[in-house]
Amino acid sequence: MERELVALSSVLRAHGRGVLGCAPRFDGEGPGTDRAQSEVAIMAEMSRAAGRPFTFNLTNVLSAPNQWREVLDFVAEANATGANLRPQTTSRSIGVIFSLAHHTPFGHLPGWNILEGKTLEERVAVLRDPAVRAQLIAGGDGRAGIEGCREFFVMMPERGARYDCNPAESLAAHAERSGTSAVEAYLDLIDESNGAVTLNWPILNQDFPAISEMLTDPRMMLGLADSGAHVGQILDASQPTFFLSYWIRERGLMSIGEGVHQLTGRPADLFGFGDRGRLVEGAKADVNVFDFDALALPLPTFEHDFPAGAGRFVQRSRGYGWTLVNGEVFMENGEHTGVLTGKPLLSS
């Protein structure tokens, strides 16, 4: 299999363009360091055979907290011998979103199936019924269930979508402060927010200090998203706004110019889009005009706008005045203008 992958990769050398990529298997049987080293080795061999960059996903995981550092060390060794490995990471955790409009973390418990087939407004009304509330609380795990909710982070409308995995904002912390069970605390938050409360359950990139280090490592690319395959669970489309508002404005990780370059010029260079990614004469006019201080993310909503009424999570943003695509105004003050000027991009 490895010989076949290398042979296929070598075809790109004659064309002098293109990028290789994969989702590496860093988990599985055997020592994690050995798996990571062998995965990086085959990617490096493919990159050298193609004479092209090779990009792959790299995140921190709590079960192997030092793995990302080991991978970057292996990347440095490979690149020193002629490979061009460019791992990608995200500006925040990747995980599952829970919203009353779609699903809750307690749907497996007795009684919660009462919500099936109801609108958000109807669900809120049902959960405010004292008899239903008492039944759901009784069907929970009581105070013992709190520990299982330390990784569910509460996001309320007044604060917007934070995504920063603050332990004080976990559902468990809310329950402990109110002296209730996790189920009761969740029901209280639903009542308080009229059903808008959203829970973020991070699965990858939970360690924000590690994200900070990765984002400032010159070998890393800012990218990577998984929501296209999981539109009812994951929502990564707002990552650029989170990166600018949290890491650049709030945390001061780098200058605004450097931050914008991470989102524009660097990926354009990696994928060979020579006429995009910079504001220079002759380049394609793909431009965002935004108020840096006003950038914000409201909570996600669940909308049924897919074929056959299927639903998906949607998240809008605030602070953007205009978005131009190929020189035409595509979005204005957060609303689509009706213009459709996008097209498939070819590397040069």
Sine and cosine of phi, psi and omega as CSV:
sin_phi,cos_phi,sin_psi,cos_psi,sin_omega,cos_omega
0.00,0.00,-0.69,0.73,-0.02,-1.00
-0.89,0.45,-0.66,0.75,0.01,-1.00
-0.88,0.47,-0.63,0.78,0.01,-1.00
-0.91,0.41,-0.68,0.74,0.01,-1.00
-0.89,0.45,-0.67,0.74,0.01,-1.00
-0.91,0.42,-0.66,0.75,0.01,-1.00
-0.89,0.45,-0.68,0.73,0.03,-1.00
-0.89,0.45,-0.64,0.77,-0.01,-1.00
-0.90,0.43,-0.57,0.82,-0.09,-1.00
-0.89,0.45,-0.35,0.94,0.01,-1.00
-0.87,0.49,-0.54,0.84,-0.04,-1.00
-0.91,0.41,-0.44,0.90,-0.06,-1.00
-0.85,0.52,-0.64,0.76,-0.02,-1.00
-0.92,0.38,-0.44,0.90,-0.04,-1.00
-1.00,0.01,-0.41,0.91,0.05,-1.00
0.93,0.37,0.39,0.92,0.05,-1.00
-0.41,-0.91,0.18,-0.98,-0.02,-1.00
0.97,-0.24,0.32,-0.95,-0.01,-1.00
-0.73,-0.69,0.68,-0.73,0.10,-0.99
-1.00,-0.01,0.44,-0.90,0.03,-1.00
-0.31,-0.95,0.38,-0.92,0.08,-1.00
-0.29,-0.96,0.19,-0.98,0.17,-0.99
-0.97,-0.23,0.99,-0.17,-0.12,-0.99
-0.92,0.38,0.44,-0.90,0.00,-1.00
-0.99,-0.14,0.99,0.10,0.04,-1.00
-1.00,0.07,-0.25,0.97,0.03,-1.00
-0.99,-0.15,0.04,-1.00,0.02,-1.00
0.85,-0.53,-0.31,-0.95,-0.05,-1.00
-0.98,0.21,0.47,-0.88,0.10,-1.00
1.00,0.02,0.09,-1.00,-0.03,-1.00
-0.87,0.49,0.73,-0.69,-0.05,-1.00
-0.89,0.46,-0.62,0.78,-0.01,-1.00
-0.89,0.46,-0.67,0.74,0.01,-1.00
-0.90,0.44,-0.66,0.75,0.01,-1.00
-0.89,0.45,-0.72,0.70,-0.02,-1.00
-0.88,0.47,-0.68,0.73,-0.02,-1.00
-0.90,0.43,-0.66,0.75,-0.01,-1.00
-0.94,0.35,-0.59,0.81,0.04,-1.00
-0.91,0.41,-0.70,0.72,0.03,-1.00
-0.90,0.43,-0.60,0.80,-0.03,-1.00
-0.89,0.46,-0.70,0.72,-0.01,-1.00
-0.94,0.34,-0.60,0.80,0.05,-1.00
-0.90,0.44,-0.63,0.77,0.02,-1.00
-0.90,0.43,-0.66,0.75,0.01,-1.00
-0.89,0.45,-0.64,0.76,0.03,-1.00
-0.91,0.41,-0.65,0.76,0.02,-1.00
-0.89,0.45,-0.69,0.72,0.01,-1.00
-0.91,0.42,-0.63,0.78,0.01,-1.00
-0.90,0.43,-0.60,0.80,-0.03,-1.00
-0.99,0.10,-0.41,0.91,-0.14,-0.99
0.92,0.40,0.46,0.89,-0.08,-1.00
-0.75,-0.66,0.31,-0.95,0.06,-1.00
-0.91,0.40,0.46,-0.89,0.07,-1.00
-0.79,-0.62,0.87,-0.49,-0.01,-1.00
-0.92,-0.38,0.55,-0.84,-0.03,-1.00
-0.44,-0.90,0.30,-0.95,-0.05,-1.00
-0.99,0.12,0.64,-0.77,0.04,-1.00
-0.60,-0.80,0.88,-0.48,0.03,-1.00
-0.72,-0.69,0.29,-0.96,0.12,-0.99
-1.00,0.03,0.56,-0.83,0.03,-1.00
-0.75,-0.66,0.65,-0.76,-0.07,-1.00
-0.90,0.43,-0.47,0.88,-0.01,-1.00
-0.97,0.26,-0.30,0.95,0.04,-1.00
-0.60,-0.80,0.95,0.30,-0.20,-0.98
-0.90,0.44,-0.38,0.93,-0.03,-1.00
-0.98,-0.21,0.03,1.00,-0.09,-1.00
-0.88,0.47,-0.65,0.76,-0.04,-1.00
-0.89,0.46,-0.58,0.82,0.05,-1.00
-0.92,0.40,-0.68,0.73,0.02,-1.00
-0.87,0.50,-0.69,0.73,0.00,-1.00
-0.88,0.47,-0.68,0.74,0.02,-1.00
-0.90,0.43,-0.56,0.83,0.09,-1.00
-0.90,0.43,-0.68,0.73,0.03,-1.00
-0.91,0.42,-0.59,0.80,0.05,-1.00
-0.88,0.47,-0.69,0.72,0.01,-1.00
-0.87,0.49,-0.68,0.73,0.02,-1.00
-0.90,0.44,-0.68,0.74,-0.02,-1.00
-0.92,0.40,-0.68,0.73,-0.02,-1.00
-0.92,0.38,-0.45,0.89,0.05,-1.00
-0.95,0.32,-0.25,0.97,0.00,-1.00
-0.92,-0.40,0.45,0.89,0.15,-0.99
0.98,-0.20,-0.10,0.99,0.07,-1.00
-0.98,0.17,0.23,-0.97,0.08,-1.00
-0.70,-0.71,0.98,0.20,-0.03,-1.00
-1.00,-0.05,0.75,-0.67,-0.06,-1.00
-0.74,-0.67,1.00,0.06,0.01,-1.00
-0.92,0.39,0.49,-0.87,0.05,-1.00
-0.92,-0.40,0.56,-0.83,0.16,-0.99
-0.67,-0.74,0.03,-1.00,-0.03,-1.00
-0.94,-0.34,0.29,-0.96,0.00,-1.00
-0.99,0.11,-0.08,1.00,0.02,-1.00
-0.41,-0.91,-0.05,-1.00,0.00,-1.00
-0.94,0.35,0.42,-0.91,0.15,-0.99
-0.95,-0.30,0.78,-0.63,-0.05,-1.00
-0.22,-0.98,-0.26,-0.96,-0.09,-1.00
-0.97,-0.24,0.67,-0.74,0.05,-1.00
-0.99,-0.16,0.73,-0.69,0.09,-1.00
-0.91,-0.42,0.75,-0.66,0.01,-1.00
-0.60,-0.80,0.63,-0.77,-0.01,-1.00
-0.86,0.51,-0.46,0.89,0.01,-1.00
-0.93,0.38,-0.29,0.96,-0.04,-1.00
-0.81,-0.59,-0.94,0.34,0.02,-1.00
-0.49,-0.87,0.33,-0.94,-0.02,-1.00
-0.84,-0.54,0.28,-0.96,0.03,-1.00
-0.96,0.28,-0.09,1.00,-0.06,-1.00
-0.94,-0.35,0.25,0.97,-0.06,-1.00
-0.88,0.47,-0.31,0.95,0.00,-1.00
-0.99,0.11,-0.18,0.98,-0.05,-1.00
-1.00,0.09,0.36,-0.93,-0.02,-1.00
-0.86,0.51,0.69,-0.72,0.14,-0.99
0.99,-0.10,-0.37,0.93,-0.09,-1.00
-0.95,0.31,-0.26,0.97,0.04,-1.00
-0.93,0.37,-0.09,1.00,0.07,-1.00
-0.90,0.43,-0.31,0.95,-0.03,-1.00
-0.99,0.12,-0.26,0.96,-0.10,-0.99
-0.88,0.48,0.68,-0.73,0.06,-1.00
0.98,0.20,0.14,0.99,-0.04,-1.00
-0.94,-0.33,0.47,-0.88,0.10,-0.99
-0.96,0.28,0.17,-0.99,0.02,-1.00
-0.86,0.51,-0.71,0.70,-0.02,-1.00
-0.88,0.47,-0.65,0.76,0.02,-1.00
-0.92,0.39,-0.61,0.80,0.02,-1.00
-0.91,0.42,-0.67,0.74,0.03,-1.00
-0.87,0.49,-0.70,0.71,-0.01,-1.00
-0.88,0.47,-0.67,0.74,0.01,-1.00
-0.89,0.46,-0.70,0.72,-0.06,-1.00
-0.95,0.31,-0.26,0.97,0.08,-1.00
-1.00,0.06,-0.14,0.99,0.06,-1.00
-0.93,0.36,0.86,-0.51,-0.06,-1.00
-0.82,0.57,-0.60,0.80,-0.02,-1.00
-0.93,0.36,-0.68,0.74,0.02,-1.00
-0.92,0.40,-0.69,0.72,0.01,-1.00
-0.85,0.53,-0.73,0.68,-0.01,-1.00
-0.89,0.46,-0.63,0.78,0.00,-1.00
-0.90,0.43,-0.68,0.73,-0.03,-1.00
-0.93,0.36,-0.63,0.78,0.04,-1.00
-0.90,0.43,-0.67,0.74,0.00,-1.00
-0.91,0.41,-0.50,0.87,-0.02,-1.00
-0.99,0.11,-0.07,1.00,0.04,-1.00
-0.99,0.15,-0.16,-0.99,-0.02,-1.00
-0.99,-0.11,0.22,0.98,0.00,-1.00
0.89,0.46,-0.44,-0.90,-0.01,-1.00
-0.90,0.44,-0.43,0.90,-0.02,-1.00
-0.92,0.40,-0.37,0.93,-0.03,-1.00
-0.99,0.15,-0.04,1.00,-0.07,-1.00
-0.90,0.43,-0.68,0.73,-0.07,-1.00
-0.84,0.54,-0.56,0.83,0.00,-1.00
-0.95,0.30,-0.06,1.00,-0.05,-1.00
-0.92,-0.39,0.27,0.96,0.01,-1.00
-0.96,0.28,-0.31,0.95,0.00,-1.00
-0.98,-0.19,0.11,0.99,0.12,-0.99
-0.99,-0.15,0.91,-0.41,-0.09,-1.00
-0.97,-0.24,0.77,-0.64,-0.12,-0.99
-0.99,0.13,0.73,-0.68,0.12,-0.99
-0.81,-0.58,0.85,-0.53,-0.04,-1.00
-0.94,-0.34,0.43,-0.90,-0.09,-1.00
-0.83,0.56,-0.64,0.77,-0.08,-1.00
-0.93,0.38,-0.40,0.92,0.01,-1.00
-0.98,-0.21,-0.23,0.97,-0.03,-1.00
0.97,0.24,-0.16,-0.99,-0.06,-1.00
-1.00,0.04,0.96,-0.28,-0.07,-1.00
-1.00,0.05,-0.76,0.65,0.03,-1.00
0.89,0.45,0.27,0.96,-0.10,-0.99
-0.99,-0.10,0.16,0.99,0.11,-0.99
0.81,0.59,0.70,0.72,0.02,-1.00
-0.96,0.27,0.88,-0.47,-0.03,-1.00
-0.82,0.58,-0.51,0.86,0.00,-1.00
-0.93,0.36,-0.28,0.96,0.00,-1.00
-0.97,-0.25,0.20,0.98,0.07,-1.00
-0.95,0.32,0.39,-0.92,0.04,-1.00
-0.89,0.46,-0.57,0.82,0.05,-1.00
-0.88,0.47,-0.68,0.74,0.01,-1.00
-0.91,0.42,-0.64,0.77,0.06,-1.00
-0.88,0.48,-0.67,0.74,0.00,-1.00
-0.91,0.42,-0.66,0.75,-0.01,-1.00
-0.91,0.41,-0.63,0.77,0.01,-1.00
-0.92,0.40,-0.54,0.84,-0.03,-1.00
-1.00,-0.07,-0.11,0.99,0.01,-1.00
0.93,0.36,0.53,0.85,-0.04,-1.00
-0.86,-0.52,0.04,-1.00,0.15,-0.99
-0.98,0.20,0.22,-0.98,0.02,-1.00
-0.90,0.44,-0.64,0.77,0.02,-1.00
-0.89,0.46,-0.70,0.71,-0.01,-1.00
-0.91,0.41,-0.64,0.76,0.04,-1.00
-0.88,0.47,-0.65,0.76,0.02,-1.00
-0.90,0.43,-0.68,0.73,0.04,-1.00
-0.89,0.45,-0.61,0.80,0.05,-1.00
-0.90,0.44,-0.66,0.75,0.00,-1.00
-0.92,0.39,-0.60,0.80,0.07,-1.00
-0.88,0.47,-0.71,0.70,0.00,-1.00
-0.89,0.45,-0.71,0.71,-0.04,-1.00
-0.89,0.45,-0.59,0.81,-0.10,-1.00
-0.98,-0.20,0.14,0.99,-0.08,-1.00
0.82,0.58,0.61,0.79,0.08,-1.00
1.00,0.04,0.03,1.00,-0.08,-1.00
-1.00,0.10,-0.29,0.96,-0.05,-1.00
-0.79,0.61,0.68,-0.73,-0.01,-1.00
-0.82,-0.57,0.64,-0.77,0.04,-1.00
-0.93,-0.36,0.72,-0.69,0.06,-1.00
-0.95,-0.30,0.83,-0.55,0.00,-1.00
-0.91,-0.41,1.00,-0.05,-0.05,-1.00
-0.95,0.30,0.66,-0.75,0.01,-1.00
-0.90,-0.44,-0.55,0.84,0.04,-1.00
-0.78,-0.62,0.43,-0.90,0.02,-1.00
0.84,0.54,0.72,0.70,0.04,-1.00
-0.98,0.19,-0.37,0.93,-0.09,-1.00
-1.00,0.00,0.98,-0.22,-0.08,-1.00
-0.94,0.34,-0.59,0.81,0.13,-0.99
-0.85,0.53,-0.60,0.80,0.05,-1.00
-0.92,0.39,-0.66,0.75,0.06,-1.00
-0.85,0.52,-0.68,0.73,0.00,-1.00
-0.84,0.54,-0.71,0.71,0.01,-1.00
-0.91,0.42,-0.67,0.74,-0.02,-1.00
-0.91,0.41,-0.65,0.76,-0.05,-1.00
-0.91,0.42,-0.42,0.91,-0.01,-1.00
-0.99,-0.17,0.05,1.00,0.04,-1.00
-0.99,0.14,0.81,-0.58,-0.08,-1.00
-0.90,0.44,-0.29,0.96,0.03,-1.00
-0.99,0.15,-0.32,0.95,-0.11,-0.99
-1.00,0.05,0.52,-0.86,0.14,-0.99
-0.92,-0.39,0.56,-0.83,0.11,-0.99
-1.00,0.00,0.89,-0.46,-0.03,-1.00
-0.09,-1.00,-0.61,-0.79,0.13,-0.99
0.93,0.36,0.84,-0.54,0.08,-1.00
-0.41,-0.91,0.45,-0.89,-0.08,-1.00
-0.78,-0.63,0.03,1.00,-0.17,-0.99
-0.96,0.27,-0.30,0.95,0.00,-1.00
-0.87,0.49,-0.50,0.87,-0.01,-1.00
-1.00,-0.06,-0.11,0.99,-0.12,-0.99
-0.63,-0.78,0.85,0.52,-0.17,-0.99
-0.92,0.40,-0.29,0.96,0.04,-1.00
-0.98,-0.19,0.15,0.99,-0.02,-1.00
-0.76,-0.65,-0.70,0.71,-0.16,-0.99
-0.88,-0.47,0.56,-0.83,0.00,-1.00
-0.63,-0.77,0.99,-0.16,-0.05,-1.00
-0.95,-0.31,-0.08,1.00,-0.12,-0.99
-0.89,0.46,-0.39,0.92,-0.05,-1.00
-1.00,0.01,0.14,0.99,-0.04,-1.00
-0.84,0.55,-0.67,0.74,0.01,-1.00
-0.85,0.52,-0.67,0.74,0.01,-1.00
-0.92,0.38,-0.64,0.77,0.07,-1.00
-0.88,0.47,-0.69,0.72,0.01,-1.00
-0.85,0.53,-0.74,0.68,-0.04,-1.00
-0.94,0.34,-0.68,0.74,-0.09,-1.00
-0.98,0.21,-0.62,0.78,-0.06,-1.00
-1.00,0.02,-0.85,0.52,-0.11,-0.99
-0.96,0.26,-0.59,0.80,-0.06,-1.00
-1.00,0.01,-0.81,0.59,-0.06,-1.00
-0.97,0.24,-0.76,0.65,-0.11,-0.99
-0.99,0.17,-0.70,0.72,-0.08,-1.00
-0.99,-0.12,-0.27,0.96,0.01,-1.00
0.89,0.46,0.60,0.80,-0.07,-1.00
-0.89,0.45,-0.56,0.83,0.04,-1.00
-0.37,-0.93,0.12,-0.99,0.00,-1.00
-0.94,0.35,0.31,-0.95,0.01,-1.00
-0.89,0.45,-0.59,0.80,0.04,-1.00
-0.89,0.45,-0.69,0.72,0.04,-1.00
-0.90,0.43,-0.63,0.77,0.00,-1.00
-0.89,0.45,-0.71,0.70,0.02,-1.00
-0.89,0.45,-0.62,0.78,0.02,-1.00
-0.89,0.46,-0.56,0.83,0.05,-1.00
-0.88,0.48,-0.53,0.85,-0.06,-1.00
-1.00,-0.02,-0.23,0.97,-0.16,-0.99
-0.80,-0.60,-0.97,0.26,-0.11,-0.99
-0.89,0.46,-0.68,0.74,-0.05,-1.00
-0.91,0.41,-0.76,0.65,0.05,-1.00
-0.91,0.42,-0.56,0.83,0.05,-1.00
-0.88,0.47,-0.66,0.75,0.03,-1.00
-0.91,0.41,-0.69,0.73,-0.03,-1.00
-0.86,0.50,-0.71,0.70,-0.09,-1.00
-1.00,-0.02,0.05,1.00,0.12,-0.99
0.98,0.20,0.49,0.87,0.06,-1.00
-1.00,-0.08,0.99,0.16,-0.14,-0.99
-0.92,0.40,-0.36,0.93,-0.03,-1.00
-0.98,-0.22,0.32,0.95,0.02,-1.00
-0.68,-0.73,0.25,-0.97,0.09,-1.00
1.00,-0.09,-0.09,1.00,0.00,-1.00
-0.59,-0.81,0.49,-0.87,0.08,-1.00
-1.00,-0.01,0.99,0.12,0.00,-1.00
-0.72,-0.70,0.43,-0.90,0.00,-1.00
-0.87,0.48,0.75,-0.66,0.03,-1.00
1.00,-0.08,-0.24,0.97,0.01,-1.00
-0.99,0.15,0.33,-0.94,0.09,-1.00
-0.91,0.42,0.68,-0.73,-0.07,-1.00
-1.00,0.06,0.97,0.23,0.18,-0.98
-0.99,-0.16,0.97,-0.25,-0.22,-0.98
-0.70,-0.71,0.70,-0.71,0.20,-0.98
-0.94,-0.33,0.78,-0.62,0.12,-0.99
-0.94,-0.33,0.91,-0.42,-0.10,-0.99
-0.66,-0.75,0.38,-0.92,0.09,-1.00
-1.00,-0.07,0.96,-0.28,-0.12,-0.99
-0.83,0.55,-0.67,0.74,-0.04,-1.00
-0.95,0.30,-0.32,0.95,-0.06,-1.00
-0.99,-0.14,-0.06,1.00,-0.03,-1.00
-0.86,0.50,0.77,-0.64,-0.02,-1.00
-0.36,-0.93,0.39,-0.92,0.03,-1.00
-0.86,-0.51,0.92,-0.39,0.17,-0.99
-0.95,0.32,0.15,-0.99,0.01,-1.00
-0.91,0.41,0.49,-0.87,0.10,-1.00
-0.90,0.44,0.44,-0.90,0.14,-0.99
-0.85,-0.53,0.34,-0.94,0.03,-1.00
-0.93,-0.36,0.89,-0.45,-0.11,-0.99
-0.87,-0.50,0.63,-0.78,-0.02,-1.00
-0.98,-0.17,0.96,0.27,-0.04,-1.00
-0.85,-0.53,0.26,0.97,0.09,-1.00
-1.00,0.01,0.23,-0.97,0.04,-1.00
-0.80,0.60,0.60,-0.80,-0.01,-1.00
0.89,0.45,0.36,0.93,0.04,-1.00
0.97,0.24,0.23,0.97,0.03,-1.00
-0.90,0.43,0.46,-0.89,-0.09,-1.00
-0.96,-0.29,0.24,-0.97,0.05,-1.00
-0.38,-0.92,0.40,-0.92,0.14,-0.99
-0.98,0.18,0.66,-0.75,0.03,-1.00
-0.78,-0.63,0.67,-0.74,0.08,-1.00
-0.73,-0.69,0.83,-0.56,0.03,-1.00
-1.00,-0.05,-0.01,-1.00,0.00,-1.00
-0.61,-0.80,0.33,-0.95,0.03,-1.00
-0.84,-0.54,0.49,-0.87,0.06,-1.00
0.95,-0.32,-0.11,0.99,-0.01,-1.00
-0.99,-0.12,0.84,-0.55,0.04,-1.00
-0.99,0.12,-0.80,0.60,-0.04,-1.00
-0.62,-0.78,0.57,-0.82,0.19,-0.98
-0.82,-0.57,0.86,-0.50,0.03,-1.00
-0.97,-0.25,0.70,-0.71,0.10,-1.00
-0.84,-0.54,0.86,-0.52,-0.06,-1.00
0.79,0.61,0.62,0.78,0.12,-0.99
1.00,0.07,-0.04,1.00,0.01,-1.00
-0.90,-0.43,0.54,-0.84,-0.04,-1.00
-0.95,0.30,0.91,-0.40,-0.04,-1.00
-1.00,-0.08,-0.66,0.75,0.05,-1.00
-0.77,-0.64,0.61,-0.79,0.07,-1.00
-0.69,-0.73,0.87,-0.49,-0.03,-1.00
0.78,0.63,0.68,0.74,0.09,-1.00
0.99,0.12,0.06,1.00,-0.02,-1.00
-0.87,-0.49,0.64,-0.77,0.02,-1.00
-0.95,0.33,0.73,-0.69,-0.04,-1.00
-0.99,0.13,-0.17,0.99,-0.08,-1.00
0.99,-0.12,-0.19,0.98,0.01,-1.00
-0.98,0.21,0.71,-0.71,0.02,-1.00
-0.82,-0.58,1.00,0.03,-0.09,-1.00
-0.94,-0.35,0.08,1.00,0.03,-1.00
-0.95,0.32,0.35,-0.94,0.03,-1.00
-0.39,-0.92,0.34,-0.94,0.06,-1.00
-0.86,0.50,0.62,-0.79,-0.02,-1.00
-0.97,-0.24,0.65,-0.76,0.06,-1.00
-0.89,-0.45,0.70,-0.72,0.03,-1.00
-0.95,0.31,0.41,-0.91,-0.02,-1.00
-0.91,-0.41,0.00,0.00,0.00,0.00
